[in-house]
Amino acid sequence: MLLSDRILSANDAVLNRMLKHRFVADIQVGGLDKEVFHRYLAYEGQFVETAISIFAFATIKAPDITARRWLIGVQDALANTQVPYFEEIFARRGIVVADSMPLAVTAFDAGMLDIARAGSFLDVLTAMFAAEWMYWTWCRNTNSAQITDLDLRAWVDMHTATGFADQALWLKQAIDTYGAETDGDRLCAIFDQVTQLEIDFHTAAYRDTAQIEGS
C-alpha cells in the first residue's frame, strides 16, 4: 500500500467526520447561513496568509529543486491569487475582520505553523495534504448541489478546479515519493491532528457571533 493511502486509510473515521460536518451538510442542502459563511471567509482568509509561511518552511526543507519549484509556485498562487480573492470578496460583501479570532481558529493556525517550523519536510506535506485533500473531497461531493449564493458556488468550484486538484494530488504523490524511509505512524498522527483542528475550525463559524462585522 502506498504511504499516502495508508495515511488516508488510518484516518478514514476522522476524515469522514469532517466530510459530514454541519458546514458541509448545510452547503449540500442549500442551507448555509450567510453569517456563518461570512465568518468562515474571515477565518479562511486569515489562514491563507499563514499557509504562505507554511509552504515557505516546506520550500526550505525540500530535498530537491523539483519540489522547491512546485512549492514556490504554490506560494505565488496564494499571495497573488488567493489573497486578492479574499480582499475583493471582503470589500464587496462588507466583511470586516475583527482583530481577535475564536480559539479554534487561532489553534488551527498555530498548530499548522508549529508543524511547519518543527517538523520535517514530510510532516509539513502531510499537514497540508490533510487540509487540501479534505477540501478537494468535500467540494467534489458537493459539486452537484443547488447553491444559490454565487460566491459560495465559486468557492466550491475553486476547490474542484484543475489547479487545486493538481495541488492535492501533488501532495499525495510527494508523500509517496519522498516518504519511503519515513515513520508512517507519525504521519498518520499528523493527518489526524490536522483534521481534528479542521473540524473545530469549521465549527467555530457556528459558535461565534461577535468576531466579524458585515454579517
C-alpha positions as CSV (number, residue, x, y, z in Angstrom):
1,M,0.0,0.0,0.0
2,L,1.3,3.5,-0.8
3,L,2.2,5.6,2.2
4,S,-0.4,8.2,1.3
5,D,-3.1,5.6,1.0
6,R,-2.0,4.1,4.4
7,I,-2.4,7.6,5.9
8,L,-5.9,8.0,4.4
9,S,-7.0,4.5,5.5
10,A,-5.8,5.1,9.0
11,N,-7.7,8.3,9.2
12,D,-10.9,7.3,7.5
13,A,-13.1,7.8,10.5
14,V,-11.9,11.3,11.4
15,L,-11.9,12.4,7.7
16,N,-15.5,11.2,7.4
17,R,-16.4,13.2,10.5
18,M,-15.1,16.3,8.7
19,L,-16.8,15.4,5.4
20,K,-20.1,15.1,7.2
21,H,-19.6,18.3,9.2
22,R,-22.6,20.6,9.6
23,F,-20.8,23.2,7.4
24,V,-20.5,20.8,4.5
25,A,-24.0,19.3,5.0
26,D,-25.6,22.8,5.1
27,I,-24.0,23.7,1.8
28,Q,-25.1,20.4,0.2
29,V,-28.7,21.1,1.1
30,G,-28.5,24.8,0.2
31,G,-29.0,25.9,3.8
32,L,-25.7,27.6,4.8
33,D,-26.5,30.7,6.7
34,K,-24.9,33.9,5.3
35,E,-23.5,34.9,8.7
36,V,-21.8,31.5,9.0
37,F,-20.4,31.9,5.5
38,H,-19.0,35.4,6.3
39,R,-17.4,34.2,9.5
40,Y,-15.9,31.3,7.7
41,L,-14.5,33.5,5.0
42,A,-12.9,35.7,7.6
43,Y,-11.2,32.7,9.3
44,E,-10.1,31.2,6.0
45,G,-8.8,34.5,4.6
46,Q,-6.5,34.8,7.7
47,F,-5.3,31.2,7.2
48,V,-4.2,31.9,3.6
49,E,-1.5,34.2,4.9
50,T,-0.5,31.5,7.4
51,A,-0.3,29.0,4.5
52,I,2.2,31.1,2.7
53,S,4.5,30.8,5.7
54,I,3.8,27.0,5.9
55,F,4.8,26.5,2.3
56,A,7.9,28.7,2.8
57,F,9.0,26.3,5.6
58,A,8.3,23.4,3.2
59,T,10.4,25.0,0.5
60,I,13.4,25.5,2.8
61,K,13.1,21.8,3.9
62,A,12.5,20.4,0.4
63,P,15.2,17.9,-0.6
64,D,15.5,18.9,-4.3
65,I,14.9,21.6,-6.8
66,T,11.9,19.8,-8.3
67,A,9.9,20.1,-5.1
68,R,11.1,23.6,-4.5
69,R,9.9,24.8,-7.9
70,W,6.4,23.4,-7.2
71,L,6.3,24.9,-3.7
72,I,7.4,28.3,-4.9
73,G,4.6,28.2,-7.4
74,V,2.1,27.4,-4.6
75,Q,3.3,30.4,-2.6
76,D,2.9,32.6,-5.7
77,A,-0.7,31.4,-6.2
78,L,-1.5,32.0,-2.6
79,A,0.0,35.5,-2.5
80,N,-1.2,36.7,-5.9
81,T,-4.4,34.9,-6.5
82,Q,-5.9,33.8,-3.1
83,V,-5.1,36.9,-1.1
84,P,-6.6,39.2,-3.7
85,Y,-9.6,36.9,-3.9
86,F,-10.3,37.5,-0.2
87,E,-9.6,41.2,-0.4
88,E,-12.1,41.5,-3.2
89,I,-14.8,39.4,-1.6
90,F,-14.4,41.1,1.8
91,A,-14.8,44.5,0.2
92,R,-17.8,43.5,-2.0
93,R,-19.7,41.7,0.8
94,G,-18.9,44.3,3.5
95,I,-17.0,41.8,5.7
96,V,-14.8,43.4,8.3
97,V,-12.5,41.0,10.1
98,A,-12.1,41.6,13.8
99,D,-8.7,41.9,15.5
100,S,-9.3,38.7,17.6
101,M,-10.4,35.3,16.4
102,P,-12.0,32.4,18.2
103,L,-9.7,29.9,20.0
104,A,-10.4,27.2,17.4
105,V,-9.2,29.4,14.6
106,T,-6.0,30.6,16.3
107,A,-5.4,27.0,17.4
108,F,-5.6,25.8,13.8
109,D,-3.1,28.5,12.6
110,A,-0.8,27.9,15.5
111,G,-0.9,24.1,15.2
112,M,-0.2,24.2,11.5
113,L,2.7,26.7,12.0
114,D,4.2,24.5,14.8
115,I,4.3,21.5,12.4
116,A,5.9,23.6,9.7
117,R,8.5,25.1,12.0
118,A,9.5,22.0,14.0
119,G,8.6,19.2,11.6
120,S,10.3,17.5,8.7
121,F,9.6,18.2,5.1
122,L,7.2,15.2,5.1
123,D,5.5,16.4,8.2
124,V,4.7,19.7,6.5
125,L,3.5,18.0,3.4
126,T,1.2,15.7,5.4
127,A,-0.3,18.6,7.3
128,M,-1.2,20.4,4.1
129,F,-2.3,17.1,2.5
130,A,-4.8,16.6,5.3
131,A,-6.2,20.1,4.7
132,E,-6.3,20.1,0.9
133,W,-7.4,16.5,0.3
134,M,-10.3,17.2,2.7
135,Y,-11.3,20.3,0.7
136,W,-11.0,18.6,-2.7
137,T,-13.0,15.7,-1.5
138,W,-16.0,17.5,0.1
139,C,-16.1,20.0,-2.7
140,R,-16.3,17.2,-5.3
141,N,-19.0,15.6,-3.3
142,T,-20.9,19.0,-3.2
143,N,-20.3,20.0,-6.8
144,S,-23.8,19.0,-7.9
145,A,-25.6,20.8,-5.0
146,Q,-28.0,23.6,-5.8
147,I,-26.1,26.6,-4.4
148,T,-27.8,30.0,-5.0
149,D,-25.1,32.2,-3.4
150,L,-22.8,32.8,-6.3
151,D,-19.8,33.4,-4.1
152,L,-20.3,30.1,-2.3
153,R,-20.8,28.4,-5.7
154,A,-17.5,29.9,-6.8
155,W,-15.8,28.7,-3.6
156,V,-16.8,25.1,-4.2
157,D,-15.9,25.3,-7.9
158,M,-12.5,26.7,-7.0
159,H,-11.7,23.6,-5.0
160,T,-12.7,21.2,-7.8
161,A,-10.8,23.1,-10.5
162,T,-7.8,21.6,-12.2
163,G,-5.3,23.8,-10.3
164,F,-6.5,22.8,-6.9
165,A,-6.8,19.1,-7.9
166,D,-3.3,19.2,-9.2
167,Q,-2.0,20.5,-5.8
168,A,-3.9,18.0,-3.7
169,L,-2.6,15.2,-6.0
170,W,0.9,16.6,-5.9
171,L,0.9,16.5,-2.1
172,K,-0.3,12.9,-2.2
173,Q,2.4,11.8,-4.7
174,A,5.1,13.7,-3.0
175,I,4.4,11.9,0.3
176,D,4.9,8.6,-1.6
177,T,8.0,9.9,-3.5
178,Y,9.9,11.3,-0.5
179,G,8.5,9.1,2.3
180,A,10.0,5.7,1.6
181,E,12.1,5.8,4.8
182,T,9.7,7.7,6.9
183,D,7.8,6.7,10.0
184,G,4.3,6.2,8.7
185,D,2.7,6.2,12.1
186,R,4.0,9.7,12.8
187,L,2.5,11.0,9.5
188,C,-0.8,9.2,10.3
189,A,-0.9,11.1,13.6
190,I,-0.2,14.4,11.9
191,F,-3.1,13.9,9.5
192,D,-5.4,13.1,12.4
193,Q,-4.2,16.1,14.3
194,V,-4.8,18.5,11.4
195,T,-8.2,17.0,10.6
196,Q,-9.3,17.4,14.2
197,L,-8.2,21.1,14.0
198,E,-10.2,21.5,10.8
199,I,-13.3,20.1,12.4
200,D,-13.0,22.7,15.3
201,F,-12.1,25.4,12.8
202,H,-15.4,24.9,10.8
203,T,-17.4,24.5,13.9
204,A,-16.2,28.0,15.1
205,A,-18.2,29.6,12.3
206,Y,-21.4,28.5,14.1
207,R,-20.4,29.2,17.6
208,D,-19.1,32.7,17.2
209,T,-21.4,35.7,16.7
210,A,-19.2,38.7,17.6
211,Q,-15.9,38.3,15.8
212,I,-16.9,39.8,12.5
213,E,-19.0,42.7,11.2
214,G,-20.8,42.8,7.9
215,S,-22.8,39.6,8.6
